[in-house]
Amino acid sequence: MNLRVVGASLVVSIKSFYREKTTMFFTTTFPILLILVFGTIFMDADKVNFDLYIQDLDGTKASAEIVKTLDLTGKFKITKVDPAIDATQYAKNNKVNLVLIIPKDLENSYMQYLQFGGPDAFVTITYVYDPSSNSVDTKMQILNMVFAKMNQKLTGKPPFVRTAEISILTRKYRFIEFFIPGIIAMAVMTASLFGTVNVNTELQQKGITRKLATTPISRTDWVLSNILYQIILAVISTTAMLLVSYAVFDVKFRINAWLPLFVVLDVFTFVGIGMVLTRIVKDAQSAAAAANAIAFPMMFLSGSFFPLEMTPRFLQAFAKMLPLYYVNEGLRASMVFNDNETALSYSAIMGAFAAVVFILGITATRWEEGK
């Protein structure tokens, strides 16, 4: 191995990166944009409120008290609907996913309930809703909880079943702190995989790889310079994402030796996969399509963007066969939850996987394959 040759090849790669504005964008800027967009959306997830349309057919003090109670929850931005119009048609015409209808004679029924009680003393509050809306179930769950508390207060009896919360963590974590480790893992994966595939297939098509055999650079020097280049890009990308995250969202991460270890394992794994792909698929277009077929399922099925527990069990089982899953969860274990045991086990799994695919990638790299 000739370190001078490795260094020269690395300098060439870095200069090419600087000149390729598209590569610079997808390596550094695009992951930062994802963090800014999703972080802004979910920054105040606990303070989110929903639009709630209320049609008060009773127009009494009792019905006004219900509206006031719903407003005080802080979960709803209330809009009143004219009692004279049809609520169902109003919802259709205005693309409203939920209209709450307070029935007529609510106050009279309430007074009878206080005087006589009995199983037949009740009123029915109606939900006119759009079942295709993603948020309508959440709205109705909140409303049902509010009305359950109202009913409990009316009975005058304390609740028999109560709940207590005990967290296994020392503090509450925000969505952005779950999200950023997944974006780091995804950004390193895409840069390593697509960078390796794009460069190698282009050199093959131009016949440059064949000519490399006549130069002082060996196959080992070439592979090592590519690895170092991808690690440098990963460090730049990861540093930029962390700086933006700290500055904009005031995240609380534990930065330790696990972070660079998982980043390096991420690079080795997907550079190895990229080298195998360029051996199997010769032209650039087919290789890029093959890389997309590998990268995109991993992005969405390995838990980069959302918790895997939200997916069906068979997808959770499938995710555990993907290397990106172990980078995602390993980074979260070390950066967020301070779980060194999980980080160690996942780094061991990634280390074994990275070693296998990287050795396959080196074996697959041949100077004579260029045309």
N, C-alpha and C positions, 0 to 999 in steps of 0.2 A: 504494500500500500504506500503510495506516494502522497504525503500530506500537501505538498506544494501543488500537485495536480488537482487534488481534491479541492483545495482552496480556490484555485483558478476557475474550476468548473462551478463552484458555488457563487463566485462573484458574477459570472456570466448569467446564472439563473436569477440572481437578485436584480441585476440590471434589466433583465427581460421583464421581471415582475413590475418594476417601476415604470416601464414603458407601456405596459398593458393596463390601461385604465379600467377596463371591464373586470379583469382579474382582481385588481386592487379593490374595486367596489364590492364584489361578492365575497372577498376574503375578510375585509374589515368593516366596510360601511353597512352592508346589508344586515349582518347579525346585530349591529348596534341599532339599526332602524327597527328590527323586530323587538328588541328589548324596550326601546322607547315606546313603540306602539302598544304592545301588550302590557307593559308596565303602567302606562298611563290609563289604559282601560281598567285594569284590575287593582290600581293603586289603593283605592278606597272601596274595596269590595264589601267591607262590613258596613259602609255608609250608603250603599246603593239604595235608591228608592225607585219605585215603579209608578207609572201612570195608572190612576184608578178613576174610572168614571162612575159616578153615583147618581141614580135617579131616585129622588125622594118623593114618593107618592103620598106620604102622610103629611109632611110639612108641619110637624109639631115639635114641641120642645124635646120629646123623647127621641124622635128621629134625628134631630139636630145634635143631640148628645152622642148618638152612635157615630155620626159623621165626625164629630170632634174627637172622639176616642180613636178612630182610625187615623185621623190626621196626626194625633199626638204620638203614635207609634214611631213616626219618623221614617216609615217604610214606603209611604205613598205620597204622590203628588196628586191631589184630588181635583177633579173637574166635575162640576155638576151638570147633569143632563136635564133638559126641560121635561117636566112630568107629562106634558101634553103629547109628546111624540112617542112613537113605537121604538122601544129600546133595541129590539132585534134588528130592525131596519136601520136604526142609527148606527149600530155596530158594523153592519155590512157596508153602509155608505161611507163611513169615516175610517174604515179599516182599524177599528178598535177591538182589541182582543178580549176585553172583559168589561162588562157593565154590571154593577151591583144595584139591584132594585130593592129599595125599602118599601114594604107593602103599605097600602092604605089601612087606616084604623090600627096602626101599630100601637099608638099611645093608649087607645081604648082597651086593646087586648092586654097590654101591659098592666093596666089598672085592675082588670079582671083577674089577671094572674096573681097580683099581690093580695087581692081580697079572697079569692076562692082557691087558687092553685089548681091542682089536679092534672092528670095526664093529657087532658084535651086543651089545656091553656097554653097555647104557643102561637108564634108567628113564623112565617117562612120568608126568609130573605133569599132572593133568587139571584143566581149568577147566570148572566147571558154571556157566553164565552166562545172563543174561536179555538177549537182543539188543535189546530195546526201550529199555534204559536208556541215558541219554546219557553216563554216566561210565564204563561198563564197558570201552569201547575204550581209554580212557586208562589204566585200571587194568591191563589186559592188556599194553599197551605197556610200562608201567613194570616189570611182572613179567618180561616177556621180556628186557628189558635187564639186569635183575638176574641172571637165570639165564644169560644170555650171558656175563656177567662171571664167574660161577661156573665155567662150562665152560672159559673161557679160563685161569683159575687152575689148574684140574685138569690141563690139558695141559702146564702148566709153560713155555709159550712166550709171549713178549711179543706183543701184537697187531701185525700187519703194517700195517694201515691205522689211522692215528690222525688226530685232528682238532685244529685250532687255530681260535680265535675272534679276529676282529679287528672291533671295532665302529667304525662310521663316525661315531658320536656320542661326545661327551665323557663322558657318563654314562648310566646305565641309567634308563629312564623307567618309571613305574608306570601301571597302567591308569587310575587316577583322573585322572592328568594328561592322558591322551588323552581321557577322558570329559568333563571340565568344559568345554572349548571347544565341544564339540558341544551340550551342554546350554545354554550361553549363546546360541549361534546359534538353537537351537530355541525357547528362551523368548522371545527378541526377535521371532522370526518369528510365533509364535502370538499374542503380545500385539498386534503391529502388524496382523496380518491380521484376527483376530477382533474386535479393538477397533474397527477401521475399519468392518468389515461390520456389527457390531451397532449402533453409533451411527448410521451413515448410513441403514440400513434402518428403524430405529426412527423417526428424524426424518422419513423419507419417508412412512411409514405414518401418522404423526400430522399430516402436512401442514405441519410446521415449516419444511422446506427451502424451500417455496414462499413462506412468509412472510418468510424471510431476505432475499429480493430487495427487500423494502420497508424494510430496515434499513440503517444505514451500513456494515455489513460486506460486503465484496466477496467474490467467489468465491476470489480469491487470498488474501485475509486469512483466510478460513475454512480453506482447505487448509493454509496456513502454520501456523496455530494448531494444527491437528490433527497436523501433522508434529512440531512442537515438543513437543506433549503426549506423543506416542509416544516421542520421543527421551528425554524426561525419565523416562518409565516404564522405558525400556531401560537408562538409566544407573543408576536405583535398583535394578533387578533384577540387573544385571551386578555392581554393587558389592556387593550383599548376597551373591550367590553366591561371589564371590571372597573376601570376608571370612570366610565360613563355611569355604571350602576351605582357606584359609591357617591358620585357627584349629584346625580339626578334623584335617585330613590333612597339614598341613605341606608343601603343594605348593611346587614351584619353577617359577614362571612368569617369563617376561620380559614385563613390562608396558611397552609403548611406544606410539607413535602409531598403529600398525596396529590395535590393539584398538578405539579409538573410531571409526576409519575404517570398519572392517568392521561395527561396530554401527550406524552411521549408514546405510551402504549397505543393511544388512539391513532397517532401518526403511523407507527409501525404497522398496525393492523391494516389500515386502509391504503397505505402505500403498497403493501404486499398484495392486497386484493386488486389494486390497480395494475400492478405488474403482471398478475395472472391474467387479467382481462385483456391486456394488450398482446399477450401471447396467443390467446384464444381467438380474439377478434382483431383483424388486421387493419381495417380502414377506420378513420377517425369517427365517421358518422355512426357506424355500428357500435364502436366502443363507447361513445358517449351515450347511446341508447341503453347499452348494457349497464353502464354506470348508473344511469337514472333508474333502471329497473331494480338496482340494489339499494341505492341511497334513499329514494323516496319512501318505499315501505318502511325502512328503518326509522326515518324521521317521524312518521306518524304512528308506528306500532311499537316503538321501544320506549315510549314515555317521555319524549323530549318536551312536548307541549302540554300534556295533561296527565294526571295520575292514572296509572294502568288499572286501578281498581274500578274505574268508570267503564271499563270495557268488559265484554264477555270473557268467561273463564278460558275458553279455548284460545282467544287472542292473548291472554296473559301468559298462557303456557308457550305460545309461539314466540312472544317477545323475549322470553328467557333463553331462546336459542340464537338471539341476535347479539352481536358483540356490542353494539351501541347501547343496549340496555344496561350492560355492566359498567360502561363508562358513565352513563347518566346517573345511575344509582350509587356508584362509587364516589362520584363527585358530590352528590347530595349528602351521602353519609359522612364524608369528611368535612365539607364546607359548611353544611347547615346543621347537621345533627350531632357532630362530633363523635361519630360511631366508628372508631378505629378498627374494631373487629370486622364489621361489614366491609369497610374499605379494604382491609387486608385480603379478605376472601375474594372480593370482586377483582382486585388487582392481580391476584394469582390466576384467576380464570382468564382475565384479559391477557396476562403475560403468556400463558400457554397458547391461547388462540393467536396472539400476535406472532409468536415464534413459529408456529406451524405455517401460517399464511405468508409470513415474510420469507421463510426458507423456500416455500413453493414459488414465491415471486422471483427470488434470486435465481433459482433453478430454471425458471421459465425465461429469464432474460438472456437473449442470444444476440451477439453482434451480427451474425450472418443472416438474421431475419430481415434486415433492411433491404430495400430494393434499389 
